[in-house]
């Protein structure tokens, strides 16, 4: 336990000295701030245009009858979630890879392993430091977005909204932890650090960019803005009847999306924040029930990645990689 704490302290000091840590926090603070601010300003423009339309209609003796646009502040987090999906995963890969690779480049790993230090202590200590980094990153990202939405965006946020933001923060932390531990695992397995980095980036491209894009493209309801079935005003029962004729097609698309941890993270975050209109204004228990599979898969992916890292970063394996 003492060795784990020592490795944690050393890794945390390295992270605090490393410019990457500052860059990560700055990137997500700025991008989230801009996305929430732009979303708030866009809504303000639409609201002003609606009021101008109503005033003009009333002045001419008309009856507006239209419902004014309503601001759902948590939907303003969409940009922040998408940045975490793509850039967050990439940053986590780099940090995870660097944590093991730097010890080899410095030649400190053989020195550390001459002492009674287990590979478990090395891996768990480093991972705990990274877990703290990603927790701070997720909290800062959502906290800044929340503050901007209620100050500059003039949005009102309830206690339930704060609970939803908290769930999205935990989901983001799990997602970043997956990529960080995945990179550490690859670096421990492969003798050449460059090979580990290439494979990690290739996995990032496939899981984060390719598979979700293919899944979205294959979804027939995404072919028109606002949804194909809604645009055509097709009833839910008729929609299900149509989709039954394409069961094989849908099963293939679902299988692709299930293989992507990014898609599970996106679905969980979008649902709890109400970015997906289907879950907007729904209760948290309802969303939990609807997203149980995706939440479980996100947890399984992260737990599996951490467990695989614990297995591969054993003392004997690490010694074998530096001969």
C-alpha positions in Angstrom: 0.0 0.0 0.0 2.9 2.4 0.8 4.4 1.7 -2.6 1.1 2.5 -4.3 0.9 5.8 -2.4 4.5 6.7 -3.3 3.9 6.0 -7.0 0.7 8.0 -6.8 2.5 11.0 -5.3 5.3 10.8 -7.9 2.9 10.5 -10.8 0.8 13.4 -9.5 3.9 15.6 -9.2 4.8 14.7 -12.8 1.3 15.5 -14.0 1.3 18.9 -12.2 4.7 19.8 -13.8 3.6 18.6 -17.2 2.3 21.2 -19.6 -0.2 18.6 -21.0 -2.2 18.9 -17.8 -2.5 22.6 -18.1 -3.4 22.3 -21.8 -6.1 19.7 -21.0 -7.8 21.8 -18.4 -7.5 25.0 -20.5 -8.8 23.3 -23.7 -11.9 22.0 -22.0 -12.5 25.1 -20.0 -12.4 27.3 -23.1 -14.3 25.0 -25.5 -17.1 24.3 -23.0 -17.4 28.0 -22.2 -17.6 28.9 -25.9 -20.1 26.2 -26.7 -22.4 27.1 -23.8 -22.1 30.8 -24.5 -22.7 30.4 -28.3 -25.7 28.2 -27.5 -27.1 30.8 -25.1 -26.6 33.7 -27.6 -28.2 31.6 -30.3 -31.3 31.0 -28.2 -31.4 34.7 -27.2 -31.5 35.7 -30.9 -34.3 33.2 -31.6 -36.3 34.4 -28.6 -35.9 38.0 -29.8 -37.0 37.1 -33.3 -40.0 35.3 -31.9 -41.0 38.3 -29.8 -40.6 40.6 -32.7 -42.9 38.3 -34.8 -45.5 38.2 -32.1 -45.5 42.0 -31.6 -45.9 42.5 -35.3 -48.7 40.0 -35.6 -50.6 41.5 -32.6 -50.1 45.0 -34.0 -51.9 43.9 -37.2 -54.7 42.3 -35.2 -53.5 38.8 -35.6 -53.6 36.0 -33.0 -50.0 34.6 -32.5 -51.1 31.2 -31.0 -47.6 30.0 -31.2 -45.6 28.7 -28.2 -42.5 30.7 -27.4 -39.2 28.9 -27.6 -38.1 27.4 -24.3 -34.5 27.2 -23.1 -33.4 23.9 -21.7 -30.0 24.8 -20.2 -28.6 21.3 -20.0 -28.8 21.0 -23.7 -26.2 23.7 -23.9 -23.7 21.0 -22.7 -23.8 19.2 -26.1 -20.6 20.9 -27.3 -18.7 20.0 -24.1 -19.8 16.4 -24.3 -18.6 16.1 -28.0 -15.3 17.7 -27.1 -14.8 15.2 -24.3 -15.8 12.3 -26.7 -13.1 13.2 -29.2 -10.4 15.4 -27.7 -10.8 14.0 -24.1 -10.2 10.4 -25.3 -7.1 11.5 -27.3 -5.7 13.4 -24.3 -6.4 10.4 -22.0 -4.5 8.1 -24.5 -1.5 10.4 -24.5 -1.4 10.7 -20.7 -1.8 7.0 -20.2 0.9 6.1 -22.8 3.3 8.7 -21.4 3.0 7.5 -17.8 4.6 4.1 -18.7 6.8 5.2 -21.7 8.5 8.0 -19.8 9.9 5.5 -17.2 11.4 3.5 -20.0 12.9 6.5 -21.8 14.4 7.8 -18.5 15.7 4.4 -17.6 14.0 4.7 -14.1 11.8 1.6 -14.5 14.6 -0.9 -14.1 15.8 1.0 -11.0 12.3 1.1 -9.5 11.9 -2.7 -10.1 15.2 -3.5 -8.3 13.3 -2.7 -5.1 10.5 -4.7 -3.7 7.9 -2.8 -5.7 5.2 -4.8 -7.5 3.9 -4.0 -10.9 0.5 -3.7 -9.3 1.8 -0.8 -7.1 3.3 0.9 -10.1 0.2 0.6 -12.2 -2.4 1.4 -9.5 -0.4 4.4 -8.2 -0.1 5.9 -11.7 -3.7 5.2 -12.4 -4.9 6.8 -9.2 -3.1 10.0 -10.1 -4.7 10.0 -13.6 -8.1 9.2 -12.0 -7.7 12.4 -10.0 -6.7 14.4 -13.1 -9.7 13.1 -15.1 -12.1 13.8 -12.2 -10.9 17.4 -12.0 -11.2 17.7 -15.8 -14.8 16.5 -15.8 -15.8 18.6 -12.8 -14.2 21.7 -14.2 -15.8 21.2 -17.6 -19.3 20.8 -16.3 -18.9 23.4 -13.5 -17.8 26.1 -16.0 -20.6 25.2 -18.3 -23.1 25.4 -15.5 -21.9 28.8 -14.3 -21.9 30.3 -17.7 -25.4 29.0 -18.4 -26.9 30.6 -15.3 -24.9 33.9 -15.5 -24.3 34.9 -19.2 -27.1 32.5 -20.4 -29.6 33.7 -17.8 -30.9 30.1 -17.5 -32.6 28.7 -14.4 -31.2 25.4 -13.2 -33.1 23.2 -10.7 -31.8 20.7 -8.1 -32.8 17.9 -10.5 -30.7 19.5 -13.2 -27.7 19.5 -10.9 -28.2 15.8 -10.3 -28.3 15.2 -14.1 -25.0 17.2 -14.5 -23.5 15.1 -11.7 -24.4 11.8 -13.5 -22.9 13.2 -16.7 -19.8 14.1 -14.9 -19.3 10.6 -13.5 -20.0 9.1 -17.0 -17.3 11.4 -18.4 -14.9 10.4 -15.8 -15.5 6.7 -16.5 -15.0 7.3 -20.2 -11.7 9.1 -19.8 -10.5 6.4 -17.4 -11.2 3.8 -20.0 -8.9 5.4 -22.5 -6.1 6.2 -20.0 -6.0 2.6 -18.7 -6.3 1.2 -22.2 -3.2 3.2 -23.3 -1.3 2.0 -20.2 -2.2 -1.6 -21.0 -1.0 -1.4 -24.6 2.3 0.3 -23.5 2.9 -2.5 -21.0 2.2 -5.3 -23.5 4.3 -4.0 -26.3 8.1 -3.7 -26.2 8.2 -0.7 -28.5 6.5 2.4 -27.2 5.9 3.7 -30.7 3.9 0.6 -31.6 1.8 1.1 -28.5 1.1 4.7 -29.5 0.2 3.8 -33.1 -2.2 1.1 -32.0 -3.8 3.3 -29.4 -4.4 6.1 -31.9 -5.8 3.5 -34.4 -8.2 2.2 -31.8 -9.2 5.8 -31.0 -9.9 6.5 -34.7 -12.0 3.4 -35.0 -13.9 3.6 -31.8 -14.4 7.3 -31.5 -14.8 8.4 -35.1 -15.5 5.6 -37.5 -18.0 3.3 -35.7 -20.2 6.1 -34.3 -20.3 7.8 -37.7 -21.2 4.5 -39.4 -23.9 3.8 -36.8 -25.5 7.3 -37.2 -25.4 7.0 -41.0 -27.1 3.6 -40.9 -29.9 4.9 -38.7 -32.8 5.7 -41.0 -34.3 8.2 -38.6 -31.2 10.4 -39.0 -31.6 10.9 -42.7 -33.7 14.0 -42.3 -33.3 16.9 -39.9 -35.6 16.4 -36.9 -36.0 12.7 -37.7 -37.3 10.8 -40.7 -40.4 9.4 -39.1 -41.3 12.7 -37.3 -40.9 14.7 -40.5 -43.2 12.3 -42.3 -45.6 12.4 -39.4 -45.6 8.6 -39.0 -47.2 7.2 -35.9 -45.1 5.2 -33.4 -47.0 2.0 -34.1 -46.4 2.4 -37.9 -42.8 3.3 -37.3 -42.2 0.0 -35.4 -44.0 -1.9 -38.1 -41.8 -0.4 -40.8 -38.6 -1.2 -38.8 -39.6 -4.8 -38.3 -39.0 -5.3 -42.0 -35.4 -4.2 -41.5 -34.6 -6.2 -38.4 -31.4 -7.6 -39.8 -30.2 -4.2 -40.9 -30.9 -2.7 -37.4 -29.3 -5.6 -35.6 -26.1 -5.0 -37.6 -26.2 -1.3 -36.8 -26.8 -2.0 -33.1 -23.9 -4.5 -33.0 -21.6 -1.9 -34.4 -22.7 0.7 -31.8 -22.5 -1.7 -28.9 -18.8 -2.3 -29.7 -18.0 1.4 -29.2 -17.5 2.7 -25.7 -17.9 6.2 -27.1 -21.4 5.5 -28.3 -22.4 4.2 -24.9 -21.0 7.3 -23.2 -22.7 9.6 -25.7 -26.1 7.9 -25.2 -25.9 8.1 -21.4 -24.7 11.8 -21.4 -27.2 12.9 -24.0 -30.1 11.2 -22.3 -29.5 12.5 -18.7 -28.8 16.0 -20.0 -31.9 16.0 -22.1 -29.9 16.6 -25.3 -31.8 13.7 -26.8 -35.3 15.2 -27.0 -36.9 11.8 -26.2 -35.5 12.1 -22.6 -35.9 15.8 -22.1 -38.0 16.6 -19.0 -38.3 12.9 -18.1 -37.5 11.8 -14.5 -34.1 10.5 -13.6 -35.5 7.0 -12.7 -37.1 6.8 -16.1 -33.9 7.7 -17.9 -31.9 5.2 -15.7 -34.3 2.4 -16.7 -34.1 3.4 -20.4 -30.3 3.7 -20.4 -29.5 0.7 -18.1 -27.7 -1.3 -20.9 -25.6 1.7 -22.0 -24.7 2.6 -18.4 -23.7 -1.0 -17.7 -21.7 -1.3 -20.8 -19.8 1.9 -20.1 -18.9 0.6 -16.6 -18.0 -2.8 -18.0 -15.7 -1.3 -20.7 -13.9 0.8 -18.0 -13.7 -1.9 -15.4 -12.4 -4.4 -18.1 -9.7 -1.9 -19.3 -8.5 -1.3 -15.7 -8.5 -5.0 -14.9 -6.5 -5.8 -18.1 -4.0 -3.1 -17.1 -3.6 -4.6 -13.7 -2.9 -8.0 -15.3 -0.4 -6.8 -17.9 1.5 -4.4 -15.7 2.9 -7.2 -13.5 6.5 -7.0 -12.3 7.6 -9.9 -14.4 6.0 -8.5 -17.5 7.5 -5.1 -17.0 10.9 -6.6 -16.5 10.5 -8.5 -19.7 9.8 -5.4 -21.7 12.9 -3.6 -20.7 15.5 -6.3 -21.4 
